[in-house]
């Protein structure tokens, strides 16, 4: 029987079987794609997941970095890891294309200040089998909906400087969004001035007048001192000389009885009738009457009625402060005269024919300085010595304390002039026409 079937298995049958097998293989290949085919179709989807995760980190960082959180000086950097972003609740956790969590510490956002108004944001994402980053040019512009946003016309590039287009899931049913008009905003700035001290004044001139700083004023008042040693001559007391002298303030007096004044009267010693109507008087010096002795501190000169006879001159011991230096002792004589009248005998009248002057002394007492008591005084004795004297000089300076202040102002959101002068964005924005 076998032989019969073998005889019927022709070349045609063989050819048909080969074609059938080839068709079967073709169908298998068409129905079950190869590994390369699968990778070609699946990898773009997986890259889209990575790209969306990077863009999520970028958008979260863009909303977080306000003016006050951005680096302040050119070249400065501010870095925030993915772990910190999750802790700050500014992004939701995500997984990579293999369903694994990305590296929380090696994945980060870093903002670098390029110049006064522009920044570069680096978004680096490291997952289980993939790591890449993008560079975004950022700035503060009037059209920004957040504090900073991408620079218009600037592309987002990866680490190889290749353009990166943000990827979002396709939605065939979603209509193309209508472009919104660009809104203009103003930002509110605040300038806070902390309390501060003004600059110190210039130092005052050096003076020997002592300057002190009141307690609690050390921050606004400073004093400097310096000392100089100088040599000068000084009179030093080494003792006293005892000097005895006649003290003009302590006179020694003696009481004398002297003629204080004299009484002169005319006495008639002859009476009779005169036979004349006129009488002429003849006065004739007849002698002197002794009145006594007296002492004078100055010389005395005789007169027509008195004669003073110098008895002695005595020196009075006295120092330079005493006004009396000598004493004069005199005898006092009063001159007497005889008066004769020549009578006119033509008529007879009774009257004095002869008279004389009678001098009567009147005595009194007088205290006369006869000397001075002896006193002692101590005259200081000095010697010259050279001594060193230290002189302290003072000078000071002052300053004032100005209290802190705060003021606000609305302006464009990229006003570099305000920012350069210390104004800080408060986070408040308002739409303007």
NULUMKOL-69990 format. One record per residue (C-alpha): residue number from 0; residue in one letter; x, y, z. Coordinates in Angstrom, 1 decimal. Each point is the difference from the previous one (the first is absolute). Layout:
N
<NUM; 'A'; <X; Y; Z>>,
...
//
This chain:
433
<0; 'X'; <0.0; 0.0; 0.0>>,
<1; 'X'; <2.9; 2.3; 0.9>>,
<2; 'X'; <1.4; -0.3; -3.4>>,
<3; 'X'; <-3.3; 1.0; -1.6>>,
<4; 'X'; <-0.2; 3.3; 2.0>>,
<5; 'X'; <3.6; 0.7; -0.9>>,
<6; 'X'; <-0.6; -0.3; -3.5>>,
<7; 'X'; <-2.8; 2.5; 0.2>>,
<8; 'X'; <2.2; 2.8; 1.8>>,
<9; 'X'; <0.9; 2.1; -3.0>>,
<10; 'X'; <2.3; 3.0; -0.5>>,
<11; 'X'; <-3.1; 2.2; 0.0>>,
<12; 'X'; <-0.9; -1.1; 3.4>>,
<13; 'X'; <3.4; 0.9; 1.3>>,
<14; 'X'; <-0.1; 3.5; -1.5>>,
<15; 'X'; <-3.5; 0.6; 1.5>>,
<16; 'X'; <1.2; -1.1; 3.5>>,
<17; 'X'; <3.0; 2.4; -0.2>>,
<18; 'X'; <-2.2; 2.9; -1.0>>,
<19; 'X'; <-2.4; -0.9; 2.9>>,
<20; 'X'; <2.8; 0.0; 2.5>>,
<21; 'X'; <1.3; 3.4; -1.3>>,
<22; 'X'; <-3.4; 1.5; 0.3>>,
<23; 'X'; <-0.3; -1.4; 3.5>>,
<24; 'X'; <3.3; 1.6; 1.0>>,
<25; 'X'; <-1.1; 3.3; -1.6>>,
<26; 'X'; <-3.2; 0.0; 2.0>>,
<27; 'X'; <1.9; -0.7; 3.2>>,
<28; 'X'; <2.4; 2.9; -0.6>>,
<29; 'X'; <-2.9; 2.3; -0.8>>,
<30; 'X'; <-2.1; -1.0; 2.9>>,
<31; 'X'; <2.9; -0.1; 2.6>>,
<32; 'X'; <2.4; 3.0; -0.4>>,
<33; 'X'; <3.7; -0.4; 0.7>>,
<34; 'X'; <1.8; 1.5; 3.0>>,
<35; 'X'; <1.4; 2.9; -2.1>>,
<36; 'X'; <-3.5; 0.8; -1.2>>,
<37; 'X'; <-1.3; 0.1; 3.5>>,
<38; 'X'; <2.8; 2.3; 1.2>>,
<39; 'X'; <-0.6; 2.3; -3.0>>,
<40; 'X'; <-3.6; 0.4; 0.9>>,
<41; 'X'; <0.3; 0.1; 3.9>>,
<42; 'X'; <3.2; 2.2; 0.6>>,
<43; 'X'; <-1.7; 3.3; -1.2>>,
<44; 'X'; <-2.7; -0.5; 2.5>>,
<45; 'X'; <2.5; -0.7; 2.8>>,
<46; 'X'; <2.0; 3.1; -1.0>>,
<47; 'X'; <-3.2; 2.0; 0.1>>,
<48; 'X'; <-0.4; -1.0; 3.7>>,
<49; 'X'; <3.6; 1.1; 0.8>>,
<50; 'X'; <-0.6; 3.3; -1.9>>,
<51; 'X'; <-3.3; 0.7; 1.9>>,
<52; 'X'; <1.8; -0.6; 3.3>>,
<53; 'X'; <2.7; 2.5; -0.9>>,
<54; 'X'; <-2.6; 2.5; -1.0>>,
<55; 'X'; <-1.9; -0.5; 3.2>>,
<56; 'X'; <3.2; 0.8; 2.0>>,
<57; 'X'; <0.6; 3.1; -2.2>>,
<58; 'X'; <-3.5; 1.4; 0.5>>,
<59; 'X'; <0.0; -0.7; 3.8>>,
<60; 'X'; <3.4; 1.8; 0.3>>,
<61; 'X'; <-1.2; 2.9; -2.1>>,
<62; 'X'; <-2.9; 0.7; 2.3>>,
<63; 'X'; <2.2; -0.4; 3.1>>,
<64; 'X'; <2.9; 2.3; -0.8>>,
<65; 'X'; <-1.4; 3.5; 0.8>>,
<66; 'X'; <2.3; 3.1; -0.1>>,
<67; 'X'; <1.1; -0.5; 3.6>>,
<68; 'X'; <0.9; -3.7; -0.6>>,
<69; 'X'; <2.0; 0.6; -3.2>>,
<70; 'X'; <3.8; 0.5; 0.2>>,
<71; 'X'; <0.9; 3.6; 0.6>>,
<72; 'X'; <3.5; 0.4; -1.4>>,
<73; 'X'; <1.1; -0.8; -3.5>>,
<74; 'X'; <1.6; -3.5; 0.0>>,
<75; 'X'; <-1.9; -1.1; 3.2>>,
<76; 'X'; <-2.0; -3.2; 0.0>>,
<77; 'X'; <-3.1; -1.4; 1.8>>,
<78; 'X'; <-0.5; -3.7; 0.0>>,
<79; 'X'; <-3.0; -2.2; 1.1>>,
<80; 'X'; <0.0; -3.8; -0.2>>,
<81; 'X'; <-3.1; -2.1; -0.9>>,
<82; 'X'; <-0.2; -1.1; 3.6>>,
<83; 'X'; <-0.3; 3.7; 1.1>>,
<84; 'X'; <-2.6; 0.6; -2.6>>,
<85; 'X'; <-2.1; -2.9; 1.3>>,
<86; 'X'; <0.5; 1.2; 3.6>>,
<87; 'X'; <-1.1; 3.5; -1.0>>,
<88; 'X'; <-3.1; -1.4; -1.6>>,
<89; 'X'; <0.6; 1.8; -3.3>>,
<90; 'X'; <0.0; -3.2; -2.1>>,
<91; 'X'; <-1.7; -3.4; 0.1>>,
<92; 'X'; <2.1; -3.2; 0.1>>,
<93; 'X'; <0.5; -1.9; -3.2>>,
<94; 'X'; <1.7; -3.1; -1.4>>,
<95; 'X'; <2.1; -0.6; -3.0>>,
<96; 'X'; <-1.0; -2.1; -3.1>>,
<97; 'X'; <0.8; -3.2; 1.9>>,
<98; 'X'; <-2.2; 0.9; 2.9>>,
<99; 'X'; <2.9; 0.8; 2.3>>,
<100; 'X'; <0.5; 3.1; 2.1>>,
<101; 'X'; <2.6; 2.4; -1.3>>,
<102; 'X'; <3.1; 1.0; 2.0>>,
<103; 'X'; <-1.2; 2.7; 2.5>>,
<104; 'X'; <3.4; 1.5; 0.7>>,
<105; 'X'; <1.7; -0.3; -3.4>>,
<106; 'X'; <-3.1; 1.5; -1.7>>,
<107; 'X'; <-0.1; 3.8; 0.5>>,
<108; 'X'; <-0.7; 3.5; -1.3>>,
<109; 'X'; <2.7; 2.6; 0.0>>,
<110; 'X'; <-0.4; 3.7; -0.8>>,
<111; 'X'; <3.0; 2.1; -1.0>>,
<112; 'X'; <0.0; 3.8; -0.3>>,
<113; 'X'; <1.5; 0.9; -3.4>>,
<114; 'X'; <-0.3; 3.8; 0.2>>,
<115; 'X'; <-2.2; 2.6; 1.7>>,
<116; 'X'; <-3.4; -1.3; -1.5>>,
<117; 'X'; <0.7; -3.4; -1.5>>,
<118; 'X'; <0.4; -3.5; 1.5>>,
<119; 'X'; <0.8; -3.6; -1.2>>,
<120; 'X'; <-2.1; -2.8; 1.5>>,
<121; 'X'; <1.5; -3.4; -0.1>>,
<122; 'X'; <-2.5; -2.9; 0.5>>,
<123; 'X'; <1.9; -3.3; 0.6>>,
<124; 'X'; <-2.0; -3.3; 0.3>>,
<125; 'X'; <1.7; -3.3; 0.9>>,
<126; 'X'; <-2.1; -3.1; 0.0>>,
<127; 'X'; <0.8; -3.8; 0.1>>,
<128; 'X'; <1.4; -0.3; -3.5>>,
<129; 'X'; <0.0; 3.5; -1.4>>,
<130; 'X'; <1.4; 3.4; 1.0>>,
<131; 'X'; <-0.2; 3.3; -2.0>>,
<132; 'X'; <-0.6; 3.7; 0.6>>,
<133; 'X'; <-1.3; 3.1; -1.8>>,
<134; 'X'; <1.1; 3.6; 0.0>>,
<135; 'X'; <-2.7; 2.7; 0.1>>,
<136; 'X'; <0.6; 3.7; -0.5>>,
<137; 'X'; <-2.0; 1.9; 2.6>>,
<138; 'X'; <-0.8; 3.6; 0.9>>,
<139; 'X'; <-2.5; 2.5; 1.5>>,
<140; 'X'; <-2.3; 1.3; -2.7>>,
<141; 'X'; <-3.3; 1.8; -0.2>>,
<142; 'X'; <-1.6; -2.9; -1.7>>,
<143; 'X'; <1.0; -2.5; 2.8>>,
<144; 'X'; <-2.9; -1.6; 1.8>>,
<145; 'X'; <2.4; -0.9; 2.8>>,
<146; 'X'; <3.1; 1.7; 1.5>>,
<147; 'X'; <2.3; -1.2; -2.8>>,
<148; 'X'; <-0.7; -1.8; -3.2>>,
<149; 'X'; <1.7; -1.2; -3.2>>,
<150; 'X'; <1.6; 2.6; -2.3>>,
<151; 'X'; <-2.1; 0.5; -3.1>>,
<152; 'X'; <1.8; -1.4; -3.1>>,
<153; 'X'; <2.4; -2.1; 2.1>>,
<154; 'X'; <-0.1; -3.8; -0.5>>,
<155; 'X'; <0.3; -2.5; 2.8>>,
<156; 'X'; <3.1; -2.2; -0.6>>,
<157; 'X'; <1.3; -3.2; 1.5>>,
<158; 'X'; <3.6; -0.7; 1.2>>,
<159; 'X'; <1.1; -0.4; -3.6>>,
<160; 'X'; <-1.5; 3.4; -0.9>>,
<161; 'X'; <-2.7; -1.7; -2.0>>,
<162; 'X'; <-3.5; 1.6; 0.0>>,
<163; 'X'; <-2.5; -1.6; 2.3>>,
<164; 'X'; <-3.7; 0.5; -0.7>>,
<165; 'X'; <-2.3; -0.4; 2.9>>,
<166; 'X'; <-2.1; -3.1; -0.5>>,
<167; 'X'; <-3.6; -0.5; 1.2>>,
<168; 'X'; <-2.3; -3.0; -0.6>>,
<169; 'X'; <-1.9; 0.1; -3.2>>,
<170; 'X'; <-3.7; 0.5; 0.2>>,
<171; 'X'; <-1.8; -0.4; -3.3>>,
<172; 'X'; <-3.3; 1.2; 1.5>>,
<173; 'X'; <1.5; 3.2; 1.5>>,
<174; 'X'; <-0.5; 3.1; -2.1>>,
<175; 'X'; <2.9; 2.3; -0.9>>,
<176; 'X'; <0.1; 2.7; 2.8>>,
<177; 'X'; <-0.8; 3.5; -1.1>>,
<178; 'X'; <3.1; 2.2; 0.6>>,
<179; 'X'; <-0.5; 2.4; 3.0>>,
<180; 'X'; <1.0; 3.6; -0.2>>,
<181; 'X'; <3.2; 0.8; 1.9>>,
<182; 'X'; <-0.8; 1.8; 3.2>>,
<183; 'X'; <2.1; 2.7; 1.5>>,
<184; 'X'; <0.8; 0.1; 3.7>>,
<185; 'X'; <1.6; 2.2; 2.6>>,
<186; 'X'; <1.9; -1.3; 3.0>>,
<187; 'X'; <0.1; 1.4; 3.4>>,
<188; 'X'; <3.4; 0.7; 1.5>>,
<189; 'X'; <1.0; 0.8; 3.5>>,
<190; 'X'; <3.1; 1.9; 1.2>>,
<191; 'X'; <0.8; -0.8; 3.6>>,
<192; 'X'; <2.6; 2.0; 1.7>>,
<193; 'X'; <1.3; -1.5; 3.2>>,
<194; 'X'; <1.1; 2.3; 2.8>>,
<195; 'X'; <3.6; 1.0; -0.6>>,
<196; 'X'; <2.7; 2.2; 1.3>>,
<197; 'X'; <1.3; 3.0; -2.0>>,
<198; 'X'; <3.7; 0.4; -0.8>>,
<199; 'X'; <2.2; 1.2; 2.8>>,
<200; 'X'; <0.8; 3.7; 0.0>>,
<201; 'X'; <3.6; 1.1; -0.4>>,
<202; 'X'; <2.0; 0.0; 3.2>>,
<203; 'X'; <0.0; 3.3; 2.0>>,
<204; 'X'; <3.2; 1.9; 0.8>>,
<205; 'X'; <2.1; -1.3; 2.9>>,
<206; 'X'; <-0.8; 1.8; 3.3>>,
<207; 'X'; <1.1; -0.3; 3.6>>,
<208; 'X'; <-3.6; 0.3; 1.1>>,
<209; 'X'; <-1.1; -3.4; 1.2>>,
<210; 'X'; <-2.6; -1.6; -2.3>>,
<211; 'X'; <-2.1; -3.0; 1.3>>,
<212; 'X'; <-2.6; -2.3; -1.7>>,
<213; 'X'; <-3.3; -0.3; 1.9>>,
<214; 'X'; <-1.1; -3.5; 0.9>>,
<215; 'X'; <-2.1; -1.5; -2.9>>,
<216; 'X'; <1.4; 2.4; -2.6>>,
<217; 'X'; <3.0; -2.1; -1.0>>,
<218; 'X'; <-1.5; -0.7; -3.5>>,
<219; 'X'; <-0.4; 3.7; -0.9>>,
<220; 'X'; <2.9; 1.6; 1.9>>,
<221; 'X'; <3.7; -1.0; -0.1>>,
<222; 'X'; <2.9; 1.6; 1.9>>,
<223; 'X'; <3.7; -0.4; -0.6>>,
<224; 'X'; <2.8; 1.1; 2.3>>,
<225; 'X'; <3.7; 0.4; -0.2>>,
<226; 'X'; <2.6; 1.1; 2.6>>,
<227; 'X'; <3.2; 2.1; -0.4>>,
<228; 'X'; <2.7; 0.4; 2.6>>,
<229; 'X'; <1.6; 3.5; 0.3>>,
<230; 'X'; <2.8; 1.4; 2.1>>,
<231; 'X'; <-0.3; 3.4; 1.7>>,
<232; 'X'; <1.6; 1.9; 2.9>>,
<233; 'X'; <-1.9; 0.2; 3.3>>,
<234; 'X'; <0.6; 2.0; 3.2>>,
<235; 'X'; <0.1; -2.4; 2.9>>,
<236; 'X'; <-0.3; 1.3; 3.6>>,
<237; 'X'; <3.0; -1.1; 2.1>>,
<238; 'X'; <-0.5; 2.1; 3.2>>,
<239; 'X'; <-0.5; 3.4; 1.5>>,
<240; 'X'; <2.1; 3.0; 1.1>>,
<241; 'X'; <-1.0; 1.6; 3.3>>,
<242; 'X'; <0.3; 3.9; -0.3>>,
<243; 'X'; <-0.5; 2.4; 2.9>>,
<244; 'X'; <-1.2; 3.5; -0.7>>,
<245; 'X'; <-1.6; 3.0; 1.5>>,
<246; 'X'; <-3.7; -0.5; -0.6>>,
<247; 'X'; <-1.6; 3.2; -1.3>>,
<248; 'X'; <-3.4; -1.3; 1.1>>,
<249; 'X'; <1.1; -0.2; 3.6>>,
<250; 'X'; <1.2; 3.5; 1.1>>,
<251; 'X'; <1.3; 0.8; 3.5>>,
<252; 'X'; <-1.5; 3.2; 1.3>>,
<253; 'X'; <0.8; 2.4; 2.9>>,
<254; 'X'; <-2.3; 2.7; 1.4>>,
<255; 'X'; <1.4; 3.6; 0.3>>,
<256; 'X'; <-1.6; 3.1; 1.5>>,
<257; 'X'; <0.4; 2.9; -2.4>>,
<258; 'X'; <-1.5; 3.4; -0.7>>,
<259; 'X'; <-3.0; -0.8; -2.1>>,
<260; 'X'; <-0.7; 3.7; -0.7>>,
<261; 'X'; <0.6; 3.5; 1.4>>,
<262; 'X'; <-2.2; 2.8; 1.3>>,
<263; 'X'; <1.0; 3.5; -1.1>>,
<264; 'X'; <-1.6; 3.1; 1.6>>,
<265; 'X'; <0.8; 3.7; 0.2>>,
<266; 'X'; <0.5; 1.4; 3.6>>,
<267; 'X'; <0.0; 3.7; 0.7>>,
<268; 'X'; <2.3; 1.0; 2.8>>,
<269; 'X'; <-0.3; 3.8; -0.2>>,
<270; 'X'; <-3.2; 2.1; 0.0>>,
<271; 'X'; <-0.5; 3.7; -0.3>>,
<272; 'X'; <-1.4; 2.9; -2.0>>,
<273; 'X'; <1.2; 0.4; -3.5>>,
<274; 'X'; <-0.2; 3.5; -1.3>>,
<275; 'X'; <-0.2; -1.0; -3.6>>,
<276; 'X'; <-2.7; -1.1; -2.2>>,
<277; 'X'; <2.1; -2.5; -1.8>>,
<278; 'X'; <2.4; -2.7; 1.2>>,
<279; 'X'; <2.7; -1.7; -1.9>>,
<280; 'X'; <1.4; -3.4; 1.1>>,
<281; 'X'; <3.7; -0.8; 0.2>>,
<282; 'X'; <0.7; -3.7; 0.4>>,
<283; 'X'; <3.5; -1.0; 1.4>>,
<284; 'X'; <1.4; -3.5; 0.6>>,
<285; 'X'; <0.9; -0.4; 3.6>>,
<286; 'X'; <0.7; -3.8; 0.5>>,
<287; 'X'; <-1.3; -3.6; -0.1>>,
<288; 'X'; <-2.1; -2.3; 2.1>>,
<289; 'X'; <0.9; -3.7; 0.3>>,
<290; 'X'; <-3.0; -2.2; -0.7>>,
<291; 'X'; <1.6; -3.5; 0.2>>,
<292; 'X'; <1.4; -2.9; -2.1>>,
<293; 'X'; <-1.7; -2.1; -2.6>>,
<294; 'X'; <0.9; -2.7; -2.5>>,
<295; 'X'; <-0.7; 0.0; -3.8>>,
<296; 'X'; <0.4; -2.5; -2.8>>,
<297; 'X'; <0.9; 2.8; -2.4>>,
<298; 'X'; <2.1; 3.2; 0.3>>,
<299; 'X'; <-1.8; 3.1; 1.4>>,
<300; 'X'; <0.8; 3.6; -1.1>>,
<301; 'X'; <-0.2; 3.1; 2.3>>,
<302; 'X'; <-2.6; 2.7; -0.7>>,
<303; 'X'; <-0.3; 3.8; 0.8>>,
<304; 'X'; <-1.8; -0.9; 3.3>>,
<305; 'X'; <1.7; -3.3; 0.9>>,
<306; 'X'; <3.6; -1.3; 0.1>>,
<307; 'X'; <0.8; -3.7; -0.1>>,
<308; 'X'; <3.4; -1.1; 1.3>>,
<309; 'X'; <1.2; -3.4; -1.3>>,
<310; 'X'; <1.2; -2.2; 2.9>>,
<311; 'X'; <0.7; -3.3; -1.6>>,
<312; 'X'; <-0.6; -2.3; -3.0>>,
<313; 'X'; <-0.5; -3.7; 0.7>>,
<314; 'X'; <0.0; -2.9; -2.6>>,
<315; 'X'; <-3.0; -2.3; 0.3>>,
<316; 'X'; <0.7; -3.7; -0.7>>,
<317; 'X'; <-2.5; -1.1; -2.6>>,
<318; 'X'; <-0.3; -2.3; -3.1>>,
<319; 'X'; <-0.9; 0.9; -3.5>>,
<320; 'X'; <-3.7; -0.1; 0.8>>,
<321; 'X'; <0.3; 2.7; 2.7>>,
<322; 'X'; <-0.8; 3.6; -0.9>>,
<323; 'X'; <2.0; 1.6; 3.0>>,
<324; 'X'; <3.8; 0.2; -0.2>>,
<325; 'X'; <1.0; 2.9; 2.3>>,
<326; 'X'; <-1.3; 2.0; 3.1>>,
<327; 'X'; <0.7; 3.7; 0.6>>,
<328; 'X'; <-0.1; 1.5; 3.6>>,
<329; 'X'; <-0.6; 3.8; 0.3>>,
<330; 'X'; <-0.2; 2.7; 2.7>>,
<331; 'X'; <-2.9; 2.4; -0.5>>,
<332; 'X'; <0.3; 3.7; 0.7>>,
<333; 'X'; <-2.7; 2.6; -0.4>>,
<334; 'X'; <1.3; 3.5; -1.0>>,
<335; 'X'; <-1.3; 3.0; 2.1>>,
<336; 'X'; <-0.2; 3.6; -1.0>>,
<337; 'X'; <-0.4; 3.4; 1.7>>,
<338; 'X'; <-2.5; 2.4; -1.5>>,
<339; 'X'; <0.3; 3.7; 0.5>>,
<340; 'X'; <-2.8; 2.4; -1.0>>,
<341; 'X'; <0.7; 3.6; -1.2>>,
<342; 'X'; <-2.8; 2.2; 1.3>>,
<343; 'X'; <-1.7; 3.0; -1.6>>,
<344; 'X'; <-0.2; 2.5; 2.8>>,
<345; 'X'; <-2.5; 2.2; -1.6>>,
<346; 'X'; <-2.8; -1.8; 1.7>>,
<347; 'X'; <0.0; -1.8; 3.3>>,
<348; 'X'; <-1.4; -3.5; 0.2>>,
<349; 'X'; <0.6; -2.6; 2.6>>,
<350; 'X'; <1.6; -3.1; -1.2>>,
<351; 'X'; <2.9; -2.4; -0.1>>,
<352; 'X'; <3.2; 1.7; -0.3>>,
<353; 'X'; <2.2; -3.2; 0.0>>,
<354; 'X'; <-0.8; -3.7; -0.6>>,
<355; 'X'; <1.8; -3.3; -0.9>>,
<356; 'X'; <-0.9; -3.5; -1.3>>,
<357; 'X'; <-0.2; -2.7; 2.5>>,
<358; 'X'; <0.4; -3.6; -1.2>>,
<359; 'X'; <-1.4; -2.8; 2.1>>,
<360; 'X'; <0.8; -3.6; -1.1>>,
<361; 'X'; <-2.7; -2.7; 0.0>>,
<362; 'X'; <1.4; -3.5; 0.6>>,
<363; 'X'; <-1.1; -3.4; -1.4>>,
<364; 'X'; <1.3; -3.6; -0.4>>,
<365; 'X'; <1.2; -1.7; -3.2>>,
<366; 'X'; <1.1; -3.6; -0.8>>,
<367; 'X'; <3.3; 0.0; -1.8>>,
<368; 'X'; <1.4; -3.1; -1.8>>,
<369; 'X'; <3.4; -0.7; 1.6>>,
<370; 'X'; <0.6; -3.3; -1.8>>,
<371; 'X'; <-1.4; -3.3; -1.4>>,
<372; 'X'; <-0.3; -3.5; 1.2>>,
<373; 'X'; <2.2; -2.7; -1.5>>,
<374; 'X'; <-1.8; -2.7; -2.0>>,
<375; 'X'; <1.2; -3.2; -1.8>>,
<376; 'X'; <-1.0; -1.3; -3.4>>,
<377; 'X'; <0.9; -3.2; -1.9>>,
<378; 'X'; <1.2; 0.6; -3.5>>,
<379; 'X'; <-0.3; -3.2; -2.1>>,
<380; 'X'; <3.2; -1.3; -1.7>>,
<381; 'X'; <-0.3; -1.8; -3.3>>,
<382; 'X'; <2.3; -1.8; -2.4>>,
<383; 'X'; <-0.4; -0.8; -3.7>>,
<384; 'X'; <-0.5; -3.6; -1.0>>,
<385; 'X'; <-0.6; -1.6; -3.4>>,
<386; 'X'; <-3.1; -2.3; 0.1>>,
<387; 'X'; <-1.7; -2.2; -2.6>>,
<388; 'X'; <-3.7; 0.6; -0.5>>,
<389; 'X'; <-2.4; -2.3; -1.9>>,
<390; 'X'; <-2.7; 1.8; -2.0>>,
<391; 'X'; <-3.1; -2.0; -1.3>>,
<392; 'X'; <-1.7; 1.1; -3.1>>,
<393; 'X'; <-3.5; -0.9; -1.1>>,
<394; 'X'; <-2.0; 0.0; -3.3>>,
<395; 'X'; <-3.3; -1.5; -1.0>>,
<396; 'X'; <-2.4; -0.7; -2.9>>,
<397; 'X'; <-3.7; -0.7; -0.2>>,
<398; 'X'; <-2.6; -1.6; -2.3>>,
<399; 'X'; <-3.8; -0.4; 0.0>>,
<400; 'X'; <-2.4; -3.0; -0.1>>,
<401; 'X'; <-2.7; 0.1; -2.7>>,
<402; 'X'; <-3.1; -2.1; 0.8>>,
<403; 'X'; <-1.3; -2.6; -2.5>>,
<404; 'X'; <-2.6; 0.8; -2.6>>,
<405; 'X'; <-2.1; -1.6; -2.8>>,
<406; 'X'; <-1.7; 1.2; -3.2>>,
<407; 'X'; <-1.7; -1.7; -3.0>>,
<408; 'X'; <-0.3; 0.8; -3.7>>,
<409; 'X'; <-1.7; -1.5; -3.0>>,
<410; 'X'; <2.1; -0.3; -3.2>>,
<411; 'X'; <0.8; -2.3; -2.9>>,
<412; 'X'; <0.9; -3.5; 1.1>>,
<413; 'X'; <3.5; 0.1; -1.5>>,
<414; 'X'; <0.9; 3.4; 1.3>>,
<415; 'X'; <3.8; -0.5; 0.5>>,
<416; 'X'; <0.5; 3.5; 1.2>>,
<417; 'X'; <-2.2; -0.6; 3.0>>,
<418; 'X'; <1.6; -3.5; 0.7>>,
<419; 'X'; <3.5; 1.4; -0.3>>,
<420; 'X'; <-0.9; 2.6; 2.6>>,
<421; 'X'; <-1.2; -2.5; 2.6>>,
<422; 'X'; <-3.7; -0.2; -0.9>>,
<423; 'X'; <-1.4; -3.6; 0.5>>,
<424; 'X'; <-3.1; -1.5; -1.8>>,
<425; 'X'; <-2.7; -0.7; 2.6>>,
<426; 'X'; <-1.7; -2.7; -2.1>>,
<427; 'X'; <-3.1; 2.2; -0.7>>,
<428; 'X'; <-0.9; 0.7; -3.6>>,
<429; 'X'; <-2.8; 1.9; -1.7>>,
<430; 'X'; <-1.2; 0.1; -3.5>>,
<431; 'X'; <0.2; 3.2; -1.9>>,
<432; 'X'; <-1.6; 1.2; -3.2>>,
//
